[in-house]
Structure formats: structure tokens, C-alpha cells
């Protein structure tokens, strides 16, 4: 009889390959290729009359995977379930137990935030059990979404058009876009004028600078017509321009925090022009393992997180690197700390390189162009978060001309600090000016402007708003944005998200007949309820009941009235 081995199950084949490198020959690492069980498509599959009992089944495309895993685990001495450490990962582990019919005493749960030898060793030395609070939070979300999607969608088919669909969180995201679009469409631009003076110190042939008209008779200037601007220009052309105040101050620009999921997606969109979906796909690849000369290596920590926490050994490594690479003046005396928002998972860590010593240049030959860009962004942000602040000298000059007051602002970088990696703000140097100094007027430039409508959302600003309003969670932002486009409710033009006519029509109907579900605050409070389930402060069936009873009433009413 052959030696009995220990089987480890992770979600992806890449992750399996990377972990396999760190474990001894007594372990066999297998991949479940994601979820193996789910609510079957085509029917509700939730018994709403009996405690919202879900009727799970093995996903058809996963039947062969389950069969192979059953064979491996049947002869195993121990089974370690090692999917990701979030709710989704916990649920995958729980579903594996049921699909593979694993006895409780044979199963251990292992979690790690990074795929490195130390982290893997620690995880296997301290295995735990499946966290049912996390599983129930995930189940509650899955069932909530099924209850809404599978009961609202048929109503839309009947009342609006075949093939439409609605989603609990996605429909609220579309509502944000629709409301912004209505603001844009109804916006009436208003004309206004600005006056800029091109000046230089009296007697100087250089040192030109611009100052903007700020006040007249000690009131802020508001010019709405060209005639008003021309009247002031005529007055000012005859006036003497004198420096009336010079205010200088040194300003610190502190280091940004390391990335959490939402901020990585935002900066991926702003700096790299990646969709949220693409950013998360690339981050997953960097986390699970990239083929380096020594074999597959996980280059970043887990990319679904809302915590700014940094492990002590990672802090020590980056504080060791900064003086060597940039100079000791760039290292603060103490590590920079960043408080996470209320409700963040402090057991998690921020997104960072697993080995900060692996610079982007070092791994560039082994990465695709896009993987390199994202790794460079993550590496740079992490190192920058532990660097000294940038220092700027700010100067504000006030200039009197008759009854008018002009203002000029200057900014000069004194010490770059973290901006060596994050990029510094544009410098606007002013010449050396003294109070009472007379200035020569070179030109007055009146310019016409119009007020702008509020900007349409981009992926970055939508994610920022979803996070601020508590709609969805870090792991859901990318799927939300993909889904609303796939459903034809939103189109992307350049970087802008614009609701389609269909998106506006469906949103208006849903807001009219399902105001509670479409309410931003209600959607946010449901996220808090899911968090309470994970924290063992709420019963998942009770949360579903509290949601479903009013929803059923709204559904019956809308069936008659929509």
C-alpha cells in the first residue's frame, strides 16, 4: 500500500504550482478552478418558505474537477483547504467539503496573505477551521442577489422588454450614473469672465508672472458680461500695480498610504488606463505567481483588502531599502502608520510587494508589459508610503491696483521626499517680490468662461463614490462595472461611463416601483448587515427575512401597477 499523502486544494492552477514549490513531497497541491457548487441557473433555487434554504448543485462544467478531487482526497491522510482568505474563499472551502463529502476530522483550513515560503510555513503550522460566519455572510449576499435578480428580471421582461435583468447592487450603481446624466443634460451653462494681469517687477526685463483679479472694493469679483470685464480693464490700465502683501509658508505633503483594492483600481484607471476588471486580473496573476528563473513566485500580497496594515517584517524590509536606494534623508525616524476606515479587516494587509527588494526593473524581463506596469505602480506606492514627506515653499502675493486686488500664487519643491516615486505637483515659481514693490503692467487679459456641468463618472470616480457611499465591497467593484456594461445599461466612451436609453428607462421604472431597493442608503445598510453576519453580530436568515418580507410586498404591488 502506497504512502498516504496530504492534499492541499487551492482555487487556481497557477497558485497550485507556486505553492507546490514550497511544500515537501508529502503534499499534493490540487486546484478546484474556483467555485465547485452554486445555485443552479434557470430557477430561484432558494426555499423562501423554509429559512431560505439554498438548493446548491455542482456546477456542470466542474463535474470532472470534482470527480478528480474526490479521487485524490479519498486516499489522503489530511486535506488542507487553502482558497483565498476572504468570504468568497471561505465559501469555496465550505462548498468543497460538501461536494467532496469530506469528514470534518480530515479537513483543515489554511489562509495566507502572501505566497512566500515563510507565509506558507506559518499557515501550515497553524491550521484552523472553516469560519462559518464568513460563509454565512457570503451565502446571504448570494441569496439576496438571487432573490432580487430572479424575481425582478421576469417582471422587467413582462413590463418593459424581453431579456432585461436587474441586480441588487448593480441597479443602484446604474442609478448613480443615470442621476448624474440627468444633471448633465439639464445643466444650463452660465457665462463669467476673468481678468489676468501679466506683470514684472519695475525696472526688470525678466521675471514675468501672472496674477488674477480677485476683489474689487473688498468684495470678490463676479463678472458675468464682457462689458463688465471691459469696464474694469479700462480702469485698471490707468492704475498703479503695487505689491501689498507677501505671505510665505512651508507646506508638507505627506506620503500616501499603501494601496487597498479600491485605490488600486482607481489608480489603475487614472494612471494606466486599465479597466477595474483588467487591474484585478493582472493583480491576481502577480499574487498567484509569475515564472521567474527560480520557478513561480508570488510577487504581491492578496489584492482584495480594505486594510492599510503592513506586517512588521515588510516594514523592516522597506525601511532597510529606502536609505540604500534613495539616501538616508528619505527615511522617516519612525514608520509611517495609516489608520484604516471603520469596519476594515485589520487581520488583512495592504497590497504590497512580497519582496520589496525585487524592484520592477529586476522582474521586468519576466513580466508582460501590463503586468510590469501594475507591479511598478504597487511597488512604487508601497515604498513611497514609508518615505519622508515632500516639502514645498508656497508663496501668495497680493497686488493692489486702484480699488482692485489681484492675487498670484507660487509653489516650489524644496525636498522631493515620496514624490521621487509618486510624482511631484507642478511648480509655479514667482520672482522675489517685496511688500511695497512697484510692478510694471505688461498686459491685461480678459477671458470668457462658462460654468461646467458636473463631470460624468469614470471607472475611477464611480469606484470612489461606491466606496464612499458603502455600496458593494472591494471585491465587487470590478464585477459591478463589467456587469452594467454587459447588460447594455451603460456604455464606455473613452474613459467615461454613460447610461444608455435602456439604462435610463429601466432605472426610472425601478426607482418608481422599488424605491427601497434602489435607495443608496438602504443598499449601504445591507452591506453593513452582511458585515454583521461575518462578525457574528447578526443571524443570516434573520437578515434575509428582514429584507424579503417588504420586497415581496413591493413585487406584488409592482406586478399590478408597473
C-alpha positions as CSV (number, residue, x, y, z in Angstrom):
1,X,0.0,0.0,0.0
2,X,1.4,3.4,-1.1
3,X,2.3,6.2,1.4
4,X,-0.8,8.3,2.2
5,X,-0.2,12.0,1.4
6,X,-1.7,15.3,2.4
7,X,-3.8,17.0,-0.2
8,X,-3.9,20.8,-0.5
9,X,-6.7,22.4,-2.5
10,X,-6.5,26.0,-3.8
11,X,-8.6,27.8,-6.5
12,X,-6.3,28.3,-9.4
13,X,-3.7,26.1,-11.2
14,X,-1.2,28.9,-11.1
15,X,-1.5,29.2,-7.3
16,X,-1.2,25.5,-7.0
17,X,2.0,25.5,-9.0
18,X,3.5,28.3,-6.9
19,X,2.6,26.7,-3.5
20,X,3.7,23.3,-4.6
21,X,7.3,24.7,-4.9
22,X,7.3,25.4,-1.1
23,X,5.7,22.2,0.2
24,X,7.5,18.9,0.7
25,X,6.9,15.7,-1.2
26,X,4.3,14.5,1.4
27,X,1.9,17.2,0.0
28,X,0.0,17.2,-3.3
29,X,-1.4,20.5,-4.4
30,X,-4.6,20.5,-6.5
31,X,-6.8,23.2,-7.9
32,X,-10.6,23.5,-7.7
33,X,-10.6,26.1,-10.5
34,X,-12.9,28.4,-8.5
35,X,-16.3,27.5,-7.1
36,X,-17.5,23.9,-7.5
37,X,-21.1,24.4,-6.2
38,X,-23.6,27.2,-6.8
39,X,-27.3,27.9,-7.1
40,X,-28.3,26.4,-10.5
41,X,-29.3,28.7,-13.2
42,X,-32.8,29.0,-14.6
43,X,-34.7,28.8,-11.3
44,X,-34.8,30.6,-8.0
45,X,-33.3,27.6,-6.1
46,X,-34.0,29.2,-2.7
47,X,-36.8,27.9,-0.4
48,X,-38.2,31.2,0.8
49,X,-40.8,29.5,3.0
50,X,-38.3,27.4,4.9
51,X,-35.5,29.5,6.2
52,X,-34.2,30.5,2.7
53,X,-32.6,27.1,2.3
54,X,-30.4,27.2,-0.8
55,X,-30.5,24.3,-3.2
56,X,-26.9,24.1,-4.3
57,X,-25.7,21.8,-7.0
58,X,-22.3,21.0,-8.6
59,X,-21.6,23.5,-11.4
60,X,-21.9,21.4,-14.6
61,X,-18.5,22.5,-16.0
62,X,-16.9,21.5,-12.7
63,X,-18.1,17.9,-12.6
64,X,-14.9,16.4,-13.9
65,X,-12.8,18.6,-11.5
66,X,-14.9,17.4,-8.5
67,X,-14.6,13.8,-9.7
68,X,-10.8,14.1,-9.8
69,X,-10.6,15.9,-6.4
70,X,-12.8,13.1,-4.8
71,X,-10.3,10.5,-6.1
72,X,-7.3,12.4,-4.6
73,X,-8.9,13.2,-1.2
74,X,-10.3,9.7,-0.7
75,X,-6.7,8.3,-0.3
76,X,-5.4,11.4,1.6
77,X,-4.3,11.4,5.2
78,X,-5.3,15.0,5.6
79,X,-7.0,17.6,3.4
80,X,-5.9,21.3,3.6
81,X,-8.4,23.8,2.1
82,X,-6.4,26.8,1.0
83,X,-8.6,29.2,-1.1
84,X,-8.3,32.9,-0.6
85,X,-8.8,34.4,2.8
86,X,-12.0,36.5,2.0
87,X,-15.7,35.5,2.3
88,X,-15.6,34.1,-1.3
89,X,-12.6,31.9,-0.4
90,X,-14.2,30.7,2.8
91,X,-17.4,29.7,0.9
92,X,-15.3,27.8,-1.7
93,X,-13.7,25.9,1.1
94,X,-17.1,25.1,2.6
95,X,-18.6,24.0,-0.7
96,X,-15.6,21.8,-1.3
97,X,-16.2,20.0,2.0
98,X,-19.8,19.2,0.9
99,X,-19.1,18.4,-2.8
100,X,-16.2,16.1,-1.9
101,X,-18.1,14.6,1.1
102,X,-15.1,15.2,3.4
103,X,-15.4,14.1,7.0
104,X,-14.8,17.0,9.5
105,X,-11.8,15.5,11.2
106,X,-10.0,15.1,7.9
107,X,-10.2,18.8,7.0
108,X,-8.1,21.8,8.0
109,X,-8.4,25.4,6.7
110,X,-5.2,27.3,6.0
111,X,-5.0,31.0,5.0
112,X,-2.1,33.2,4.0
113,X,-1.9,36.8,2.7
114,X,1.1,36.2,0.5
115,X,2.5,33.3,-1.3
116,X,6.0,33.2,0.2
117,X,7.9,30.3,1.9
118,X,7.5,32.0,5.4
119,X,3.8,32.7,5.0
120,X,3.0,29.2,3.7
121,X,5.1,27.6,6.5
122,X,3.3,29.7,9.1
123,X,-0.1,28.8,7.7
124,X,0.5,25.1,7.7
125,X,1.9,25.3,11.3
126,X,-1.3,27.0,12.4
127,X,-4.2,25.5,10.5
128,X,-7.7,26.4,11.5
129,X,-11.3,25.5,10.7
130,X,-13.8,26.9,8.3
131,X,-15.2,30.2,9.5
132,X,-19.0,29.7,9.2
133,X,-19.7,33.4,9.9
134,X,-17.8,34.3,6.7
135,X,-19.5,31.5,4.8
136,X,-23.0,32.7,6.0
137,X,-22.2,36.3,5.0
138,X,-21.3,35.1,1.5
139,X,-24.4,32.9,1.4
140,X,-26.6,35.8,2.4
141,X,-25.1,38.0,-0.3
142,X,-25.6,35.2,-2.9
143,X,-29.2,34.6,-1.9
144,X,-30.1,38.3,-1.7
145,X,-28.7,38.8,-5.2
146,X,-30.6,35.7,-6.4
147,X,-33.9,36.9,-4.8
148,X,-33.7,40.3,-6.4
149,X,-32.3,39.2,-9.8
150,X,-34.6,36.2,-10.4
151,X,-37.8,38.0,-9.3
152,X,-37.2,41.5,-10.7
153,X,-35.9,40.4,-14.1
154,X,-39.1,38.4,-15.1
155,X,-41.1,41.5,-14.1
156,X,-39.0,43.7,-16.4
157,X,-39.5,41.1,-19.3
158,X,-43.2,41.3,-18.8
159,X,-43.5,45.1,-18.3
160,X,-40.6,46.6,-20.4
161,X,-38.8,44.2,-22.7
162,X,-37.6,40.6,-23.0
163,X,-34.1,39.8,-21.9
164,X,-33.7,42.6,-19.4
165,X,-32.2,41.9,-16.0
166,X,-31.9,43.7,-12.6
167,X,-29.4,43.3,-9.8
168,X,-29.5,44.4,-6.2
169,X,-26.2,46.4,-6.2
170,X,-25.7,46.9,-10.0
171,X,-29.0,48.6,-10.4
172,X,-28.1,51.1,-7.7
173,X,-24.8,51.8,-9.4
174,X,-26.6,52.4,-12.7
175,X,-28.9,54.8,-10.8
176,X,-25.9,56.9,-9.8
177,X,-24.9,57.2,-13.4
178,X,-28.4,58.0,-14.6
179,X,-28.9,60.7,-12.0
180,X,-25.5,62.3,-13.0
181,X,-26.5,62.1,-16.7
182,X,-29.8,63.9,-15.9
183,X,-27.8,66.6,-14.1
184,X,-25.5,66.9,-17.2
185,X,-28.4,67.1,-19.6
186,X,-30.4,69.7,-17.6
187,X,-27.4,71.8,-16.9
188,X,-27.6,75.5,-18.1
189,X,-24.1,77.0,-18.5
190,X,-23.6,80.5,-17.1
191,X,-21.1,82.9,-18.6
192,X,-18.4,84.5,-16.5
193,X,-15.3,86.5,-17.1
194,X,-11.8,86.5,-15.5
195,X,-9.1,89.2,-15.8
196,X,-5.4,88.2,-15.7
197,X,-2.6,90.7,-15.4
198,X,0.8,89.9,-16.9
199,X,3.3,91.7,-14.6
200,X,7.0,92.1,-13.8
201,X,9.0,94.0,-11.1
202,X,9.6,97.6,-12.1
203,X,12.9,98.0,-13.9
204,X,13.3,94.3,-14.6
205,X,13.5,92.9,-18.1
206,X,12.7,89.3,-16.9
207,X,10.7,87.6,-14.1
208,X,7.3,87.9,-15.7
209,X,4.4,86.3,-13.9
210,X,0.6,86.2,-13.9
211,X,-1.8,87.5,-11.3
212,X,-5.6,87.0,-11.3
213,X,-8.2,89.7,-10.4
214,X,-9.6,88.6,-7.0
215,X,-11.5,91.5,-5.3
216,X,-13.0,94.9,-6.1
217,X,-13.9,97.3,-3.2
218,X,-13.1,94.4,-0.9
219,X,-15.7,92.1,-2.4
220,X,-14.9,89.0,-4.5
221,X,-15.2,89.9,-8.2
222,X,-18.0,88.2,-10.2
223,X,-18.1,89.3,-13.8
224,X,-21.0,88.0,-15.9
225,X,-20.7,90.1,-19.1
226,X,-18.0,91.2,-21.5
227,X,-19.0,94.8,-20.9
228,X,-18.3,94.5,-17.2
229,X,-14.9,93.0,-17.9
230,X,-14.0,95.7,-20.4
231,X,-15.1,98.5,-17.9
232,X,-12.7,97.1,-15.3
233,X,-9.9,96.7,-17.9
234,X,-10.2,100.4,-18.8
235,X,-9.9,101.4,-15.2
236,X,-7.0,99.0,-14.4
237,X,-5.0,100.2,-17.4
238,X,-4.7,103.6,-15.7
239,X,-3.9,102.1,-12.3
240,X,-0.6,101.6,-10.4
241,X,0.2,98.0,-9.5
242,X,1.9,97.6,-6.1
243,X,2.7,94.5,-4.0
244,X,0.5,94.9,-0.9
245,X,1.3,91.6,0.9
246,X,3.7,88.6,0.6
247,X,2.9,85.5,2.5
248,X,5.4,82.6,2.5
249,X,5.0,79.2,4.2
250,X,6.5,75.8,4.0
251,X,4.0,73.0,3.4
252,X,4.5,69.3,4.0
253,X,2.9,66.8,1.5
254,X,2.7,63.6,3.4
255,X,3.2,60.1,2.0
256,X,0.1,58.4,0.5
257,X,-1.0,55.1,2.2
258,X,-0.2,51.8,0.5
259,X,-2.9,50.5,-1.9
260,X,-6.1,48.9,-0.8
261,X,-8.3,47.3,-3.5
262,X,-10.5,50.4,-4.3
263,X,-7.5,52.7,-4.6
264,X,-5.5,50.2,-6.8
265,X,-8.5,50.1,-9.1
266,X,-8.8,53.9,-9.2
267,X,-5.1,54.5,-9.9
268,X,-5.0,51.6,-12.4
269,X,-7.8,53.5,-14.3
270,X,-6.2,57.0,-13.9
271,X,-2.5,56.2,-14.4
272,X,-2.5,53.1,-16.6
273,X,-5.9,53.5,-18.3
274,X,-6.8,49.9,-17.2
275,X,-10.4,48.9,-16.5
276,X,-11.1,47.7,-13.0
277,X,-11.6,44.2,-14.3
278,X,-8.2,44.2,-16.1
279,X,-6.4,45.7,-13.0
280,X,-7.8,42.9,-10.8
281,X,-7.0,40.2,-13.4
282,X,-3.4,41.3,-13.6
283,X,-3.1,41.7,-9.8
284,X,-4.4,38.1,-9.4
285,X,-1.6,36.9,-11.7
286,X,1.0,38.8,-9.8
287,X,-0.4,37.4,-6.5
288,X,-0.7,33.7,-7.6
289,X,2.8,33.5,-9.2
290,X,4.9,34.6,-12.1
291,X,7.5,32.4,-13.7
292,X,11.0,33.6,-12.6
293,X,14.3,31.8,-13.1
294,X,13.9,30.0,-9.7
295,X,10.3,28.9,-10.6
296,X,6.9,30.5,-10.0
297,X,6.9,33.4,-7.4
298,X,4.0,35.4,-6.0
299,X,5.1,39.0,-6.4
300,X,2.4,40.8,-4.4
301,X,0.2,40.2,-1.4
302,X,-3.5,39.4,-1.6
303,X,-5.2,42.0,-3.7
304,X,-8.7,42.1,-2.1
305,X,-8.3,44.1,1.0
306,X,-9.6,47.3,2.7
307,X,-6.8,47.4,5.4
308,X,-3.7,49.6,5.4
309,X,-2.0,47.3,7.9
310,X,1.6,46.3,7.0
311,X,3.4,43.3,8.5
312,X,6.4,44.1,10.7
313,X,8.8,42.2,8.6
314,X,7.7,44.1,5.4
315,X,8.1,47.4,7.3
316,X,11.6,46.4,8.3
317,X,12.5,45.4,4.7
318,X,11.2,48.6,3.1
319,X,12.9,50.7,5.8
320,X,16.1,48.9,5.0
321,X,15.8,49.5,1.3
322,X,15.0,53.3,1.3
323,X,18.3,54.6,2.6
324,X,20.3,52.3,0.3
325,X,18.3,53.2,-2.8
326,X,17.4,56.9,-2.2
327,X,19.6,58.1,0.7
328,X,19.1,58.2,4.5
329,X,17.4,61.6,4.4
330,X,14.4,59.9,2.7
331,X,13.7,57.6,5.7
332,X,11.5,58.9,8.5
333,X,12.6,58.3,12.1
334,X,9.6,56.1,12.7
335,X,7.5,54.0,10.3
336,X,4.5,55.9,8.8
337,X,1.2,54.5,10.0
338,X,-2.2,54.8,8.3
339,X,-5.4,54.2,10.1
340,X,-7.9,52.0,8.2
341,X,-11.5,53.0,7.8
342,X,-14.1,51.8,10.2
343,X,-15.0,48.1,9.5
344,X,-11.8,47.3,7.7
345,X,-10.5,43.8,8.1
346,X,-7.4,44.5,10.2
347,X,-6.2,40.9,10.0
348,X,-5.6,41.6,6.3
349,X,-2.7,43.6,4.9
350,X,-2.5,46.4,2.4
351,X,-1.4,45.4,-1.2
352,X,2.3,45.4,-1.3
353,X,5.3,43.5,-3.0
354,X,6.0,40.2,-1.2
355,X,9.7,41.0,-1.5
356,X,10.3,44.8,-1.8
357,X,13.9,44.0,-2.8
358,X,12.6,42.7,-6.1
359,X,12.5,46.1,-7.9
360,X,10.3,46.5,-11.0
361,X,13.4,46.7,-13.2
362,X,14.7,43.3,-11.8
363,X,11.5,41.4,-12.7
364,X,10.6,43.3,-15.9
365,X,12.1,40.6,-18.3
366,X,9.8,38.0,-16.8
367,X,6.5,40.0,-16.9
368,X,4.2,41.1,-19.7
369,X,4.1,44.8,-20.4
370,X,0.8,45.3,-18.4
371,X,2.0,43.1,-15.5
372,X,5.1,45.2,-15.3
373,X,3.1,48.5,-15.3
374,X,0.9,47.3,-12.4
375,X,3.8,45.8,-10.4
376,X,5.7,49.1,-10.8
377,X,2.6,51.0,-9.6
378,X,2.2,48.7,-6.5
379,X,5.9,48.6,-5.7
380,X,6.3,52.4,-6.0
381,X,3.3,53.2,-3.9
382,X,4.4,50.8,-1.1
383,X,8.0,52.2,-1.0
384,X,6.6,55.8,-1.1
385,X,4.3,55.2,1.8
386,X,7.3,54.8,4.1
387,X,9.3,57.8,2.8
388,X,9.6,61.3,4.2
389,X,7.1,64.0,3.2
390,X,7.7,66.3,0.3
391,X,8.4,69.9,1.3
392,X,7.1,72.9,-0.8
393,X,7.6,76.6,-0.3
394,X,4.3,78.3,-1.0
395,X,4.1,82.0,-1.7
396,X,0.9,84.0,-2.0
397,X,1.3,87.6,-3.2
398,X,-1.5,90.2,-3.1
399,X,-1.3,93.2,-5.6
400,X,-3.2,96.4,-5.3
401,X,-4.4,98.3,-8.4
402,X,-6.7,101.2,-7.6
403,X,-9.8,99.6,-5.8
404,X,-8.9,96.2,-7.1
405,X,-6.9,93.4,-5.6
406,X,-5.0,90.8,-7.6
407,X,-3.6,87.5,-6.3
408,X,-0.7,85.4,-7.5
409,X,0.4,82.0,-6.1
410,X,3.7,80.2,-6.4
411,X,4.9,76.8,-5.4
412,X,8.5,75.5,-5.4
413,X,9.6,72.0,-4.4
414,X,12.3,72.2,-1.7
415,X,12.6,68.4,-0.8
416,X,11.1,65.7,-3.0
417,X,10.5,63.0,-0.3
418,X,8.0,60.4,-1.5
419,X,7.4,62.3,-4.8
420,X,10.5,60.7,-6.2
421,X,8.2,57.8,-6.7
422,X,4.7,59.3,-6.7
423,X,5.4,62.3,-8.9
424,X,5.5,65.9,-7.7
425,X,3.0,68.7,-8.2
426,X,3.7,71.2,-10.9
427,X,6.0,74.1,-9.8
428,X,4.9,77.6,-10.3
429,X,7.8,79.9,-9.3
430,X,7.2,83.6,-8.6
431,X,10.0,86.2,-8.7
432,X,11.3,87.5,-5.5
433,X,8.8,90.3,-4.5
434,X,8.7,92.6,-1.6
435,X,5.9,94.5,0.1
436,X,5.5,98.0,-1.4
437,X,7.4,97.0,-4.6
438,X,6.0,98.6,-7.7
439,X,5.2,96.4,-10.7
440,X,5.0,97.0,-14.4
441,X,1.8,96.1,-16.2
442,X,2.6,94.3,-19.5
443,X,-0.9,93.2,-20.5
444,X,-4.4,92.8,-19.1
445,X,-6.1,89.7,-20.5
446,X,-9.9,89.4,-20.1
447,X,-11.1,85.8,-20.8
448,X,-14.6,84.4,-21.3
449,X,-15.6,81.2,-19.5
450,X,-18.7,79.1,-18.9
451,X,-19.7,77.1,-15.8
452,X,-19.3,73.4,-16.4
453,X,-21.8,70.6,-15.6
454,X,-20.8,68.0,-13.1
455,X,-18.4,65.6,-14.7
456,X,-19.8,62.2,-15.9
457,X,-18.4,59.2,-13.9
458,X,-15.3,57.4,-15.0
459,X,-14.5,53.9,-13.6
460,X,-12.2,55.6,-11.0
461,X,-14.7,58.1,-9.8
462,X,-17.5,55.6,-9.8
463,X,-15.5,53.2,-7.6
464,X,-14.6,56.1,-5.3
465,X,-18.3,57.0,-5.0
466,X,-19.4,53.4,-4.4
467,X,-16.8,53.1,-1.7
468,X,-17.7,56.4,-0.1
469,X,-21.4,55.6,-0.1
470,X,-20.8,52.0,1.2
471,X,-22.3,50.3,-1.9
472,X,-20.7,46.9,-2.6
473,X,-17.3,45.9,-1.2
474,X,-13.7,45.9,-2.7
475,X,-14.1,42.5,-4.4
476,X,-17.4,43.6,-6.1
477,X,-16.5,46.9,-7.7
478,X,-14.9,45.3,-10.9
479,X,-17.8,42.8,-11.4
480,X,-20.4,45.6,-10.9
481,X,-18.8,47.8,-13.6
482,X,-18.4,44.9,-16.0
483,X,-22.0,43.7,-15.5
484,X,-23.7,47.0,-16.1
485,X,-21.9,47.4,-19.4
486,X,-22.5,43.7,-20.4
487,X,-26.2,44.2,-19.8
488,X,-26.3,47.2,-22.1
489,X,-27.3,49.7,-19.4
490,X,-24.1,51.6,-19.6
491,X,-21.6,52.3,-22.4
492,X,-18.0,53.4,-22.1
493,X,-16.9,56.3,-24.3
494,X,-13.2,56.9,-24.0
495,X,-12.9,56.8,-20.2
496,X,-16.4,58.0,-19.4
497,X,-19.4,55.8,-18.3
498,X,-22.6,56.9,-19.8
499,X,-26.0,55.3,-19.2
500,X,-27.9,54.1,-22.3
501,X,-31.5,54.9,-23.1
502,X,-32.3,51.4,-21.9
503,X,-30.4,52.0,-18.6
504,X,-32.3,55.2,-18.0
505,X,-35.7,53.6,-18.8
506,X,-35.1,50.6,-16.5
507,X,-33.7,52.7,-13.7
508,X,-36.7,55.1,-13.8
509,X,-39.1,52.1,-13.6
510,X,-37.2,50.5,-10.7
511,X,-36.9,53.8,-8.8
512,X,-40.7,54.3,-9.1
513,X,-41.8,50.9,-8.0
514,X,-38.9,49.7,-5.8
515,X,-37.7,52.9,-4.1
516,X,-36.3,50.9,-1.1
517,X,-34.1,48.6,-3.1
518,X,-32.9,51.4,-5.4
519,X,-32.1,53.6,-2.4
520,X,-28.4,54.2,-1.9
521,X,-28.6,54.4,1.9
522,X,-30.6,51.2,2.1
523,X,-28.1,49.3,-0.1
524,X,-25.3,50.6,2.1
525,X,-27.2,49.4,5.2
526,X,-27.5,45.9,3.7
527,X,-23.7,45.8,3.3
528,X,-23.4,46.7,7.0
529,X,-25.8,43.8,7.8
530,X,-23.6,41.4,5.8
531,X,-20.6,42.7,7.8
532,X,-22.5,42.0,11.0
533,X,-23.2,38.4,9.9
534,X,-19.4,37.9,9.3
535,X,-18.7,39.4,12.8
536,X,-21.3,37.0,14.4
537,X,-23.5,40.0,15.3
538,X,-26.5,39.2,13.1
539,X,-28.3,36.0,12.0
540,X,-28.1,35.5,8.3
541,X,-31.6,34.0,8.0
542,X,-33.0,36.9,10.0
543,X,-31.3,39.4,7.7
544,X,-32.7,37.7,4.6
545,X,-36.2,37.6,6.2
546,X,-36.0,41.3,7.1
547,X,-35.2,42.1,3.5
548,X,-37.6,39.7,1.8
549,X,-40.9,40.4,3.6
550,X,-41.1,44.1,2.4
551,X,-39.6,43.1,-1.0
552,X,-42.3,40.5,-1.6
553,X,-45.0,43.2,-1.0
554,X,-43.3,45.7,-3.4
555,X,-43.1,42.9,-6.0
556,X,-46.8,42.1,-5.8
557,X,-47.7,45.8,-6.0
558,X,-45.4,46.4,-9.0
559,X,-46.8,43.4,-10.8
560,X,-50.2,45.1,-10.8
561,X,-49.1,48.8,-11.2
562,X,-46.0,48.9,-13.4
